[in-house]
Amino acid sequence: MAGRESKIYHPDIISPRRTIGARTFDFSRQVAVMAIINRTPDSFHDRGRTFALDKAIEAVENAIANEADWLDIGGVPFGPGPEVGEQEEIDRVVPLIAAARERTEAVISVETYRPEVARAAFAAGADVLNNTSGIHDLGLADVVAECKTVLIVTHSLANPRTPFPRPTYEDVTREVADFLRARVDVALSRGIPADRIIIDPGHDLNKNTYHSLELTRRLTEIADIGHPVLAAVSNKDFIGETVDRDQRERIEATIATVSICILQGARIVRVHDVAEIVPAVRMIEGILGWRPPAYTRHNLA
């Protein structure tokens, strides 16, 4: 486009053009919208509304209709809660992944911390492992390498389903970045190519509101690691505490947070409210000159 270059931060991404499943993204000028679909009775936001398989499939269809690029399917939340057996987790996620795969070529990720659940999910049609535990179990990396899929490496400190009260950091952004670099090195050592790794700083995962706000302000330091950054900020507690809004009243603040994350280098955003977030993301892409208008009539007659 004619005119001066945008002053917006543009991270130097390793292999920005990536094919994930049947979809190709150019993360140098594109943002993928990931829809959250949980088959859990105790998810922090959905509170079991999509636990039943028919409700979860309906959520998949709504996300597709609202132009989500990506579906993130989980059967066990990261946060503290009752134990869920491996077979029960498989029984939750695999039928939904199979049903989603029949309906769309959008990217499908499975959120799990168990290698055998990941393996079953890949067999059912998932393309990505979204692991919120920093690949604490090296078998997770081995399954991704074997299946030639994609890995999301997320910062967290606690074991899944385990409390971690009052987390402390001397410099949260630096420590998160160091952690992610170290765990990426582990993934590389287990045979996962650099162009199949995505990173997530883990907003609110073993972090308080001040930590998550600082991570957002300094997200460019995470993007500088070089892998595409996933920002999973949707309706989280740091947003609610900052603007004093209950769970169901955080959409406007979530849109603002997602927007800031994109301008700071995030290239995948994980969200609950797809219908509201997709137009906001596409508008950012348009303003940055990455996406042409859908149509133009104003003052062109």
C-alpha positions in Angstrom: 0.0 0.0 0.0 1.2 3.6 -0.7 2.2 5.7 2.2 4.5 5.4 5.2 5.1 2.1 6.9 3.1 1.4 10.1 5.1 2.0 13.3 3.3 -0.9 14.9 5.7 -3.6 16.3 6.2 -6.5 13.9 8.0 -9.5 15.5 10.5 -11.5 13.5 8.7 -14.8 13.4 10.4 -18.1 12.6 8.8 -19.4 9.4 5.8 -17.0 9.6 4.0 -18.8 6.8 2.8 -22.0 8.3 0.5 -24.8 7.2 -1.4 -26.3 10.2 -3.6 -29.1 9.2 -5.5 -28.0 6.1 -5.1 -24.3 6.8 -2.2 -21.9 5.9 -1.5 -18.8 7.9 0.9 -16.0 7.2 1.6 -14.8 10.8 3.6 -11.8 9.5 0.3 -10.3 8.5 -2.5 -12.4 9.9 -4.1 -13.3 13.2 -5.9 -16.6 13.8 -9.0 -16.6 16.1 -9.1 -19.7 18.2 -12.5 -20.7 19.7 -12.6 -22.3 23.1 -14.9 -25.4 23.4 -14.7 -27.3 26.7 -16.3 -30.6 27.4 -15.9 -30.0 31.1 -18.4 -29.5 33.9 -16.1 -27.1 35.8 -14.5 -24.8 33.2 -13.8 -21.4 34.7 -16.0 -19.5 32.2 -18.4 -21.9 30.5 -19.4 -23.7 33.8 -20.4 -26.8 32.0 -22.6 -25.3 29.3 -20.9 -27.3 26.6 -20.2 -30.4 28.7 -22.9 -32.5 26.9 -21.7 -33.7 23.5 -24.7 -32.2 21.6 -24.1 -28.8 23.2 -20.4 -29.0 22.4 -21.1 -29.9 18.8 -23.5 -27.0 18.7 -20.7 -24.7 20.0 -18.4 -26.1 17.2 -21.0 -25.2 14.6 -21.5 -21.7 16.0 -17.8 -21.1 16.0 -17.5 -22.2 12.4 -20.5 -20.0 11.4 -18.8 -17.1 13.1 -15.6 -17.6 11.1 -13.3 -19.0 13.7 -10.0 -20.2 12.2 -9.3 -22.7 15.0 -11.1 -24.8 17.5 -9.5 -25.6 20.9 -11.1 -28.6 22.5 -10.4 -29.6 26.1 -11.7 -32.2 28.5 -10.0 -31.2 31.8 -9.3 -27.7 33.0 -5.8 -26.7 34.1 -7.0 -25.3 37.4 -7.5 -27.2 40.7 -10.3 -29.7 40.7 -11.2 -33.3 41.0 -9.2 -36.0 39.3 -10.4 -37.0 35.8 -9.1 -40.4 34.6 -7.3 -40.7 31.3 -10.0 -42.8 29.6 -12.7 -40.4 30.8 -10.7 -37.5 29.3 -10.4 -39.4 26.0 -14.1 -40.1 26.0 -14.8 -36.4 26.4 -12.6 -35.0 23.7 -12.3 -37.7 21.0 -16.0 -37.8 19.9 -16.1 -34.0 19.8 -12.8 -33.8 17.8 -14.2 -36.4 15.3 -17.5 -34.5 15.0 -15.6 -31.2 14.5 -13.3 -32.7 11.9 -16.3 -33.9 9.9 -17.7 -30.3 9.8 -14.7 -28.1 9.1 -11.1 -27.8 7.8 -10.4 -25.3 10.6 -7.4 -26.1 12.8 -8.3 -28.3 15.7 -6.2 -28.4 18.9 -6.6 -30.5 22.0 -5.8 -29.1 25.4 -4.3 -31.9 27.5 -1.4 -32.8 29.7 -1.5 -36.5 28.9 0.4 -38.1 26.0 -2.1 -40.8 25.3 -5.0 -38.3 25.2 -3.0 -36.3 22.7 -2.3 -39.5 20.7 -6.0 -40.4 20.6 -6.9 -36.8 19.7 -4.5 -36.7 16.8 -6.0 -40.0 15.5 -9.5 -38.4 15.7 -8.4 -35.5 13.6 -6.7 -32.9 15.8 -3.7 -30.9 14.4 -2.2 -29.3 17.5 -1.4 -30.1 21.1 -2.2 -27.2 23.4 -0.3 -28.0 26.5 -0.7 -25.6 29.5 1.9 -27.4 31.6 5.1 -26.4 29.8 5.5 -30.0 28.5 6.2 -31.2 32.0 5.8 -34.8 30.7 8.3 -35.2 27.9 6.1 -37.9 26.4 3.9 -35.1 25.2 6.7 -33.8 23.0 7.5 -37.3 21.8 3.9 -37.8 20.6 3.9 -34.5 18.8 7.2 -35.4 17.1 6.0 -38.9 16.2 2.6 -37.7 14.8 4.2 -34.7 13.0 1.7 -32.3 14.5 2.1 -28.8 16.2 2.9 -28.0 19.8 1.9 -25.0 21.9 4.3 -24.5 24.8 2.7 -22.5 27.7 4.2 -21.0 30.8 2.9 -22.3 34.1 4.5 -23.4 37.4 2.1 -25.8 39.1 1.3 -29.4 38.1 -2.2 -29.5 36.4 -5.2 -29.5 38.7 -2.9 -28.4 41.6 -3.1 -25.2 43.6 -0.2 -22.7 43.5 -1.0 -19.9 46.0 0.6 -16.5 45.9 3.0 -16.9 43.0 6.0 -14.5 43.1 8.4 -13.3 40.4 11.3 -10.9 40.5 10.6 -10.0 36.8 7.6 -11.9 35.5 8.1 -11.2 31.8 11.8 -12.0 31.9 11.2 -15.2 33.8 8.3 -16.3 31.6 10.5 -15.6 28.5 13.4 -17.6 30.0 11.0 -20.5 30.8 9.6 -20.6 27.3 13.0 -20.5 25.7 14.1 -23.4 27.8 11.0 -25.5 27.1 11.2 -24.7 23.4 14.8 -26.1 23.5 13.4 -29.3 25.1 10.8 -29.6 22.3 13.5 -29.1 19.7 15.7 -31.7 21.4 12.8 -34.2 21.2 12.5 -33.8 17.4 9.8 -31.1 17.0 10.9 -28.7 14.2 11.0 -25.0 15.1 8.3 -24.3 12.5 5.9 -26.5 14.4 6.2 -24.7 17.8 3.9 -21.9 19.2 4.3 -20.2 22.5 1.9 -18.9 25.1 2.9 -16.8 28.2 0.0 -18.2 30.1 -1.9 -15.2 31.4 -3.3 -15.9 34.8 -1.8 -19.4 35.0 0.1 -19.2 38.3 0.1 -15.4 38.0 -1.8 -12.7 39.8 -3.5 -9.7 38.1 -0.4 -7.5 38.3 1.7 -10.2 36.6 -0.8 -10.7 33.8 -1.1 -6.9 33.2 2.7 -6.6 33.0 3.0 -9.6 30.6 0.4 -7.8 28.4 2.3 -4.5 28.5 5.6 -6.3 27.7 4.3 -9.0 25.3 6.8 -7.8 22.7 9.5 -9.5 24.8 7.7 -12.8 24.5 7.2 -12.3 20.7 10.9 -11.6 20.4 11.6 -15.2 21.2 10.6 -15.8 17.5 7.7 -18.3 17.6 4.1 -17.2 17.0 2.6 -16.1 20.2 -0.8 -17.3 21.4 -2.6 -14.9 23.7 -5.2 -16.7 25.9 -6.7 -13.8 27.7 -10.5 -14.2 27.1 -12.6 -13.2 30.1 -9.8 -14.0 32.5 -9.7 -12.9 36.1 -7.0 -10.3 35.6 -9.5 -8.6 33.2 -12.4 -8.9 35.7 -10.3 -7.6 38.6 -9.0 -4.7 36.6 -12.3 -3.4 35.4 -14.5 -4.8 38.2 -16.7 -7.0 36.1 -18.2 -10.4 36.7 -17.5 -13.3 34.4 -20.3 -12.6 32.0 -19.6 -8.9 31.7 -16.0 -8.9 30.4 -16.4 -8.9 26.6 -15.6 -5.2 26.0 -12.5 -5.4 28.2 -11.5 -8.7 26.5 -11.7 -7.1 23.1 -9.4 -4.3 24.3 -7.0 -6.8 25.8 -7.0 -8.9 22.6 -6.3 -5.8 20.5 -3.4 -4.7 22.7 -1.9 -8.2 22.5 -2.1 -8.2 18.7 -0.4 -4.8 18.5 2.3 -6.3 20.9 2.9 -9.2 18.6 0.3 -12.0 19.3 -0.7 -13.8 16.2 -3.3 -16.3 17.7 -6.0 -15.3 20.1 -7.9 -17.8 22.2 -11.5 -16.6 22.9 -14.9 -17.6 24.1 -17.0 -14.9 22.3 -16.1 -15.7 18.6 -18.9 -13.6 17.1 -17.7 -10.5 18.8 -13.9 -11.0 18.6 -13.6 -12.0 14.9 -14.8 -8.5 13.6 -12.5 -6.8 16.0 -9.5 -8.8 14.9 -10.3 -8.4 11.2 -10.6 -4.6 11.7 -7.1 -4.5 13.3 -5.8 -6.4 10.3 -7.5 -3.9 8.0 -6.1 -0.9 9.8 -2.6 -2.4 9.7 -3.0 -2.9 5.9 -2.9 -6.7 6.1 -6.4 -7.2 4.9 -8.4 -5.3 2.2 -11.9 -4.1 3.0 -14.6 -6.6 2.3 -16.2 -4.0 0.0 -15.8 -0.3 -0.7 -18.6 2.1 -1.6 -18.2 5.1 0.8 -17.3 8.2 -1.2 -16.5 6.1 -4.3 -19.7 6.7 -6.2 
